[in-house]
Amino acid sequence: MKLLLAICLSVIGFAVPASAQTPAKALFGAKPDASQQRPAPFGSYSKGCVAGAVQLPETGPTWQAMRLSRNRNWGHPETIDFIKDLSRFAARQRGWNGLYIGDISQPRGGPMLSGHRSHQIGLDIDIWMRPADRLNLSRKARENISSISMRRAKGAYVNSSWTRAHHEILKAAAKDRRVARIFVFPGAKVQMCNDEKGNRNWLRKIRPWWGHHYHFHVRLNCPRGARGCIEQAPPPKGDGCAEARQWVANILNPPPPKPVDPSAPKPRPRRDYTLSDLPQQCAAVLQSN
């Protein structure tokens, strides 16, 4: 199969990487800018790439991109539009002038050299929990400043840094039709379940997950007409509050560990993806000018 892929790439004019075993993260991590192609995500959130990505400007009227040295402030144009829209909403909240934006994607997506397994198709966004009260931070400051944790008791509860503004910003993001789901620590989901008195349909998109107390992770749906993009399954029906409360119960009273079977084979370490593991279109994305 790998030989066939190499032959096909050669026939249509794309150079084959020197080694078919080169980790894809090394190939995509080396690209400093986007491909000169029509914007399109290919593959899934954790196994794909993005053509024609757009760079989020380092600073805008209601946002700043953080950790610029990573060069991960690239995404599908719909992602960049979403960030601008949500940051304008955030700027109207008390104590906020906008949003601090963490990782989106690499210039051509794909596996990253460090950190995430997802963020590969330009449709994932990490948004800091820290209120963006200053939008004139220097590049150096953005490398050294940290976000603020919102969790208490290992994520079972929010702490005193959590505000109604966090609730409203997450709510606005979840109600956006472009959003598939949002990952946040379990205690924040339960707090929002307790505090929301209106229409609760949007809570379905707020999903409890480990970590995600310094930032929340927004995942967008595949854009309309993006035939090479693989959607994640929709969240279960309902507001998801009972599930989040079970997460909290397990944090406060962890279930006993499962007994270890000494005869069971040890799990194999996760293998790095190579280019041939990714959708076929990713070779063209990588080779494009």
Stockholm file with secondary structure:
# STOCKHOLM 1.0

chainA/1-289         MKLLLAICLSVIGFAVPASAQTPAKALFGAKPDASQQRPAPFGSYSKGCVAGAVQLPETGPTWQAMRLSRNRNWGHPETIDFIKDLSRFAARQRGWNGLYIGDISQPRGGPMLSGHRSHQIGLDIDIWMRPADRLNLSRKARENISSISMRRAKGAYVNSSWTRAHHEILKAAAKDRRVARIFVFPGAKVQMCNDEKGNRNWLRKIRPWWGHHYHFHVRLNCPRGARGCIEQAPPPKGDGCAEARQWVANILNPPPPKPVDPSAPKPRPRRDYTLSDLPQQCAAVLQSN
#=GR chainA/1-289 SS CHHHHHHHHHHTTCCCCSCTTSBHHHHHHTCCSCCSSCCEEEEETTEEEEESCEECCSEETTEEECCGGGCCBEECHHHHHHHHHHHHHHTTSTTCSSEEECCCBCTTCSCCSSSCSSCCSSCEEEEESSCCCCSCCCHHHHHHCCCCCCEEGGGTEECTTCCHHHHHHHHHHHHSTTEEEEEECHHHHHHHHHHCCSCCGGGGGEEECSSCSSEEEEEECCCTTCTTBCCCCCCCSSCCHHHHHHHHHHHHSCCCCCCCCTTSCCCCCCCCCBGGGSCTHHHHHHHCC
#=GC SS_cons         CHHHHHHHHHHTTCCCCSCTTSBHHHHHHTCCSCCSSCCEEEEETTEEEEESCEECCSEETTEEECCGGGCCBEECHHHHHHHHHHHHHHTTSTTCSSEEECCCBCTTCSCCSSSCSSCCSSCEEEEESSCCCCSCCCHHHHHHCCCCCCEEGGGTEECTTCCHHHHHHHHHHHHSTTEEEEEECHHHHHHHHHHCCSCCGGGGGEEECSSCSSEEEEEECCCTTCTTBCCCCCCCSSCCHHHHHHHHHHHHSCCCCCCCCTTSCCCCCCCCCBGGGSCTHHHHHHHCC
//
